[in-house]
Every structure is written in C-alpha cells, then in structure tokens.
Amino acid sequence: MRFKRKGEEHTAIKEIKLFDGTVIGVFEGSRGANPDHDILIKYQEQGKRLRTPKHIHWVIDLLIKKEHNRKLTLEFMKYLRNMYEKVEAFKSKEDRKNCELKQTTLAKLKPFEELNEYGEYKVEFIGHLIELMIKMEKNTPPEKPARVFKELMDAMIQEKEIFVIVSKATQIG
C-alpha cells in the first residue's frame, strides 16, 4: 500500500488484511512525544480508493449498529473502551514495524460478529482501527495527553446526546 503526500511517496510498514478484503495500512508518522513511534493509518476497501479514517466514521457506524442491537453494541463499545487500559504505545521503531495487535484477535471479536449485519464496517475493522488509534493516541506528550478516544467512548457508552458525541468525534487537536 502506498500514497503520495507533498510529492513524497510513502509505503506501508505493515498491511493488515481483513476477511472482507479490506486492507489497513500502517505508515511511519512523524508527530507526538516520540515521532519514531508515531503512525499514520490508511485503509482500502475492495474496489474503493485509499482513505484516511476519522473518529466520526466509526462513531456513526457504531450508532447505526446501536439502533439495531443496543445491548450488544454497548457491550462492544465497553470492550473497545476497556482496551484503552491494555493497549500500549509502540516502544521502539521495531515494535512499530511489527505492529502486533493483541486485543483485537478474531477470538476476542467473535462475540460481537452479529453487529456485522448493521452499518458499513465489520467489527474486525473497527476493532483493529481502534487498537491502532489507541497506540497512536498514547504517543502524545505526557504533559499534554490526548484523550479524544477515551472521552469519545465514554460519551457513547453513557449515551450522551448526539451533539456531544459528534462534537467530540470531530474535534481537532
């Protein structure tokens, strides 16, 4: 997987192939407390162009899933939120290159497969994406930690009004 930015070509350091044919590409990033540990995430669904995921994409998908199966979606959201405490930031360039996802194995995601019937994304995609986003978020400087994911998941689990959720999902910085 490749993309160009400002005339420079970037090649994925890791490609994660999903059962539905979607590929998540992990690229070297350059931001955060330790730029050597930062990542960029891109994905490509079969027959579609390369995209950069945003929080609002998976948030809308989970809200759609929740309309169809509230109980299971809330359980899935709690599972994703609990991952935050378990997932660690990359510890080295080599760790980033290997990009091992331990919290979103197929066995761990199996209880939530029924949610694949609703929305645009499969739970495998959302799980992997969230685990990568947590790793990325945990690369921020300790004196100014990023908490977008954590605050967003808490708002969704607490079933805050849509305005609050969308505001958190679309905030920058």
N, C-alpha and C positions, 0 to 999 in steps of 0.2 A: 504494500500500500504506500502510495506517495502523494504528496501535494506540494504546490509551489506557493511561497509567500515572499513578497518583495524580491522576486526574481531568483530566490534560492529554493532548491528542491530539498524536501525533507522526506526521509524514508522511515517507515515504522521500525522501531526496535523490537516490537512484539506485535503479532497479529493473533487475535483470539477469534477462532471460528466457532460460530454457534450452529445449533442443529437446523435452524430455519434458513441457513445460508448467509446470514448477516455476519459481517466481519468487523470487529472492533480493533482499531489500530492505536497503538500506544507509541507516541513520539517523544523525543527528548524535548523538554521545556527549558525555560531559562529564567523563571521567576521564583519568588519565595525566599525563605530564610536560607535555603541551600539550593541554588539553581541546578547543581549537578544531580539533584534528586527529583526535580520537577518534571512533570509530564504534560503533554497535550493529548487529548483524546479525540479521535475521529471515528466515524463508523460509516459503513456502506451496506445497505440492504440490497438484495439481488435486484439487478435491473435499475437501480437508482444511483444518483450521484453521491459523492463523498460528502458527509455532513459533520458538523460540529455539534455535539449535544449540549443543550442548555437545561438548567433545572426545570424550567417551565414545561419542557417536552414530557419528561417522565411524571411530573406532577399532574398534568392534565390526564395522562394515561391512567394514573392511579385513581384519580377522581372518577373517571369513567368506570373503572373496574369496581369502585366502591358503590356506584349506583346499582350495579348488578349483583354484587355479593359483598355486602357491607362487612360482615363478620370476618370472612377470610381475608379481605383486603386490609382491614385494620390489623389482623394478625401478621400479615406480610409487612405492613408498614412498621410494626413493632420489631419484627425480625431485622429489618433494614436499619432501624434506629439503634438497636442493640449491637449491631455490627460496629458502630462507631467506636465503642469502647474496646473492641477486639482487634480492629484493623490498625496496623502500624504504618507509619510513613516509611518510605524507602530509606534504607540505612547507608546505601552506597550506590555508585553508578552500576555496579554489577547486580545488585539487588533490583535496581530499576530495570535493567536489561532483562532479567529473568521474569520480573513482573508476575510473581506467583499469587494467584487468587485462592485464598484458603477458606473464605467464609461463604462463597457462592458456588460450592460444588453442586453437581446435579442432585446428589442425595439430599443435601440441605434444602434445595429449592423444590424438590418433589412435592411436598405437602401443599404447595401453592399453585401447582400446574393448572388447576381448574380456572384460574384467573386468565390463562392464555386465551380463553374463549371471548374475552372482552377487551376492548381498546385496541390500540395499534401495536403495542410492544409485548413481547413474551417476558415472563418473569426471569428467564435466564439473562436476557438483555438488560433488564432493569437492575437485577442483582449485580451483574458484572460491572455495569456502568457506575452504580452507587459505590461499590467497593473501590473502584479506581478513583472516583471523585473524593472519597474519604482520604485515600492515600495522598491525593493532590492537596486537599484542604489541610491536612496535617503537616504539610511542608511550609506553612506560613510562619512568620517570625513569632517566637513565644510572647514577645511584648505586645503583639497585635494579632492574636489568633483569629483565624477565620472560623466563623460559626454558622455560615449560611445553611449548610446541610442539616446540622443538628437542630437549629431553630426552626427550619422549614419542616422537618419531620415531626417535631414536637407539635407544631401548629396543626399539621394534618391529622395526627393521632388524637389531638384534643378536639378535632373537628371545628376549628375556628372558622369564622365566616370566610367566604371566597375572596373577599377583598384583601384580607390579611395574608392568606396563602399566596395569592398572585403577587402581592407586593413583595413578599419575601423571596419568591421564586424569580422575580425579575430585577432584584436589586443588584447593583454592580459595585464591586469593591469591598 
